[in-house]
Amino acid sequence: MSPAYRTPEQFERWHKRTCARCGRFGCFAAVWPDGSVCRTCECRALRLHGRCPGCGEQRILPGRRPADGAAVCTRCAGFRPSYACSRCGGESQLHAGRLCTRCTLSDRLAVLLDDGTGRVRPELEPLHRMLTSMDNPRTGLSWLDGRPPNAGAAANLLRGLGTGKIPLTHEAFHLLQPWRAAAHLRDLLMSCGLLPRVDKQLCLFERWLGEHLAGITEPDHQQVIRRFATWHVLPRLRARADRKPLTPSARGFVGDQVARATAFLGWLAERGLRLSDCRQGEIDAWHAERKQHERTAIRAFLLWCMDNKLTRRFTLPVTQIRPAAPLTRARRIELLGHVLTTDDAPLRSGVAAGLLLLYAQPVSRIVRLTLDDIVQEADQVLLRLGDPSSPVPHAFAALLLDYTASRTTMRTATNPGSTWLFPGRRAGQPLRPEHLASLVHELGVPTTAGRAAAIRQHVLEMPAPVVADALGYHHVTTTRLANQAGATWSRYAPGDHTQRP
């Protein structure tokens, strides 16, 4: 009987069975010695690699030993179907042409990066090698397919690189859409050396700036904002990125400066005024109607306008900074004890909270730590935050070592082989500081107040220069904090006091 004329009962009898692994009734994918298995159980079993307890070989372990249910290889389990790749011979889940996942990924990338001659564009060979050599090529296929509404976005971008429609420049990636897929691809190109290294936050700001300028309808306003961003904001942001990695808060602040400057020009236009017509009365009216963070954000633009003679000179209100009150010493110790003793908290969140409460490290610096910053010497664990390295208390050292042993390296298509202590999903990038801060907040630990309490306690117990060297702070910062806390180490002379003249 032709398949088109099969009744639902016949289709169910021939194509649907109960899975021997999960017990669900549906279409089966394979028949193994222990019974029919569904597609989900087949894929899950074929992803298990290791040393077979039966023959001792390093192979895939989809089978089950009848005696104890241990995972064994296909030979020891008596599989009839073979899962060896028809090209490379490696065992894996097979795709079209009986090719393994890695060979399938290599073929798909070769087609996408084809320059029209039937081979990969020579400049993109490093990208092809890096993607095909990842630990888990299945994630590479998932990345190429994508998810709605951006399904196939990565494949389209790779195809544009292969044909040369997308130049290998950072400027070309500022205008590509969807921007998240373009940002992932740019990180990959920087990881394999095809694009020069540029700070991630700087790239995001430049992309946002292009979209913001395109949305300004008034030509005069667009020209002023473009000049302000090009000659004032961007040079300072790039200089800061050359010294150390930018934080999301730094990018957000300069973005707020540009946005508030645009809003100020629109506010003047509503009153029938141009920037050159702005007087002290308009400045006072603007500041009277706005909150403190808006006053702080507009200050740089107004100073720039006065320096470039776009407006006359006027007086700006004094900026007021109100620091948050630090935690009490008892509350800090209580939170630290909760982090070190609770079993419900995730290891990643607990380690981040411990670094903040013990060593007064900001979240932006915690995410930049690598596995090399954890040093084990005999029975002691050291943390390389400054010079010299800081000793780690025994209770927190056990938590830290447990996390490093079980941490996932996120070896996906977007971050292969990461060595960050808190790896992210972007190629060569750690976890985003705001995401790690939210994980710490879920434990009930306030990041700003907790760090302030920790550094205050350190400068009360040790000289400010010692705290600065050990924790990576500036000497001026720790001295100012020590004076505010009422420390009595004002006559301490920094340096090595063990050597006699």
NORJOWO-V463002 format. One record per residue. N is the residue number from 1. OMEGA is omega as a letter, one per 40 degrees, with the letter a starting at -180 (none if undefined). BURIAL is 1 if it has 24 or more other ideal C-beta (glycine too) atoms within 12 Angstrom, else 0. Layout:
BEGIN
n/omega/burial
N/OMEGA/BURIAL
N/OMEGA/BURIAL
END
This chain:
BEGIN
n/omega/burial
1/i/0
2/a/0
3/a/0
4/a/0
5/i/0
6/i/0
7/i/0
8/i/0
9/i/0
10/i/0
11/a/0
12/a/0
13/a/0
14/a/0
15/a/0
16/i/0
17/i/0
18/a/0
19/a/1
20/a/1
21/a/1
22/i/0
23/i/0
24/a/0
25/a/0
26/i/0
27/a/0
28/a/1
29/a/1
30/i/1
31/a/0
32/a/1
33/a/0
34/i/0
35/i/0
36/a/1
37/i/1
38/a/1
39/a/0
40/a/0
41/i/1
42/a/1
43/a/1
44/a/0
45/a/1
46/i/1
47/a/1
48/i/1
49/i/0
50/i/0
51/a/0
52/i/1
53/a/0
54/a/1
55/i/0
56/i/0
57/i/0
58/a/0
59/i/1
60/a/1
61/a/1
62/a/1
63/i/1
64/i/1
65/a/0
66/a/0
67/a/0
68/a/0
69/i/0
70/i/0
71/a/1
72/a/1
73/a/1
74/a/1
75/a/0
76/i/1
77/i/1
78/i/0
79/i/1
80/i/0
81/i/0
82/i/0
83/i/1
84/a/1
85/a/1
86/a/0
87/a/0
88/i/0
89/i/0
90/a/1
91/a/1
92/i/1
93/a/1
94/i/1
95/a/1
96/a/0
97/a/0
98/i/0
99/i/1
100/a/1
101/a/1
102/i/1
103/i/1
104/i/1
105/i/1
106/i/1
107/i/1
108/i/1
109/i/1
110/i/1
111/a/0
112/a/1
113/i/1
114/a/1
115/a/1
116/a/0
117/a/0
118/i/0
119/a/0
120/i/1
121/a/1
122/a/0
123/a/0
124/i/1
125/i/0
126/i/0
127/i/1
128/a/1
129/a/0
130/a/1
131/a/1
132/a/1
133/i/0
134/a/1
135/a/1
136/a/1
137/i/1
138/i/1
139/i/1
140/i/1
141/i/1
142/i/0
143/i/1
144/i/1
145/i/0
146/i/1
147/i/0
148/e/0
149/a/0
150/i/0
151/i/0
152/a/0
153/i/1
154/i/1
155/i/1
156/i/1
157/i/1
158/i/1
159/i/1
160/i/1
161/a/1
162/a/1
163/a/0
164/i/0
165/i/0
166/i/1
167/i/0
168/i/1
169/i/0
170/a/1
171/a/0
172/a/0
173/i/1
174/a/1
175/a/0
176/i/1
177/e/0
178/a/0
179/i/0
180/i/1
181/i/1
182/i/1
183/i/1
184/a/1
185/i/1
186/i/1
187/i/1
188/i/1
189/i/1
190/a/1
191/a/1
192/i/1
193/i/0
194/i/1
195/i/1
196/a/0
197/i/0
198/a/1
199/a/1
200/a/1
201/i/1
202/i/1
203/a/1
204/i/1
205/i/1
206/i/1
207/i/1
208/a/1
209/i/1
210/i/1
211/a/0
212/i/1
213/i/1
214/a/0
215/i/0
216/a/1
217/a/0
218/a/0
219/a/0
220/i/0
221/i/1
222/a/1
223/a/0
224/a/1
225/i/1
226/i/1
227/a/0
228/a/1
229/a/1
230/a/0
231/i/0
232/a/1
233/a/1
234/i/1
235/i/0
236/i/1
237/i/1
238/i/0
239/i/0
240/i/0
241/i/1
242/a/0
243/a/0
244/a/0
245/i/1
246/i/1
247/i/1
248/i/1
249/i/0
250/i/1
251/i/1
252/a/0
253/i/1
254/i/1
255/i/1
256/i/1
257/i/1
258/a/1
259/i/1
260/i/1
261/i/1
262/i/1
263/i/1
264/i/1
265/i/1
266/i/1
267/i/1
268/a/1
269/i/0
270/i/0
271/i/0
272/a/0
273/i/0
274/a/0
275/i/1
276/i/0
277/a/0
278/i/1
279/a/0
280/i/0
281/i/0
282/i/1
283/i/1
284/a/0
285/i/0
286/a/1
287/i/1
288/a/0
289/a/0
290/i/0
291/a/0
292/a/0
293/i/0
294/i/1
295/i/1
296/a/1
297/a/1
298/a/1
299/a/1
300/i/1
301/a/1
302/i/1
303/i/0
304/i/1
305/i/1
306/a/0
307/a/0
308/i/0
309/i/0
310/i/1
311/i/1
312/a/0
313/i/0
314/a/0
315/i/0
316/i/0
317/i/0
318/i/0
319/a/0
320/i/0
321/a/0
322/a/0
323/i/0
324/a/0
325/a/0
326/i/1
327/i/1
328/a/0
329/i/0
330/a/0
331/i/0
332/i/1
333/i/0
334/i/0
335/i/1
336/i/1
337/i/0
338/a/0
339/a/1
340/a/1
341/a/0
342/i/0
343/a/0
344/a/0
345/i/1
346/a/1
347/a/1
348/i/1
349/a/1
350/i/1
351/i/1
352/i/1
353/i/1
354/i/1
355/a/1
356/a/1
357/a/1
358/a/1
359/i/1
360/a/1
361/i/1
362/a/1
363/i/1
364/i/1
365/i/1
366/a/1
367/i/1
368/i/1
369/i/1
370/i/0
371/i/1
372/i/0
373/i/1
374/a/1
375/i/0
376/i/0
377/a/0
378/a/0
379/a/0
380/i/0
381/i/1
382/i/1
383/a/1
384/i/1
385/i/1
386/i/1
387/e/0
388/i/0
389/a/0
390/i/1
391/a/0
392/i/1
393/a/0
394/a/0
395/i/0
396/i/1
397/i/1
398/i/0
399/a/1
400/a/1
401/i/1
402/a/0
403/a/1
404/i/1
405/a/0
406/a/0
407/i/1
408/a/0
409/i/1
410/a/1
411/a/1
412/i/1
413/a/1
414/i/1
415/a/1
416/i/1
417/a/0
418/i/1
419/i/0
420/i/1
421/i/1
422/a/1
423/i/1
424/a/1
425/i/1
426/a/1
427/i/1
428/a/1
429/i/1
430/i/1
431/i/1
432/a/1
433/a/1
434/i/0
435/i/1
436/i/1
437/i/1
438/i/0
439/i/1
440/i/1
441/i/0
442/i/0
443/a/1
444/a/1
445/i/1
446/a/1
447/a/1
448/a/1
449/i/1
450/i/1
451/i/1
452/i/1
453/a/1
454/a/1
455/i/1
456/i/1
457/a/1
458/a/1
459/i/1
460/a/1
461/a/0
462/i/1
463/a/1
464/i/1
465/i/1
466/i/1
467/a/1
468/a/1
469/a/1
470/a/1
471/i/1
472/i/1
473/i/1
474/a/0
475/i/0
476/a/0
477/a/0
478/i/1
479/i/1
480/i/0
481/i/1
482/i/1
483/i/0
484/a/0
485/a/1
486/i/0
487/a/1
488/a/0
489/a/1
490/a/0
491/a/0
492/i/0
493/a/0
494/i/0
495/a/0
496/a/0
497/a/0
498/a/0
499/i/0
500/i/0
501/none/0
END
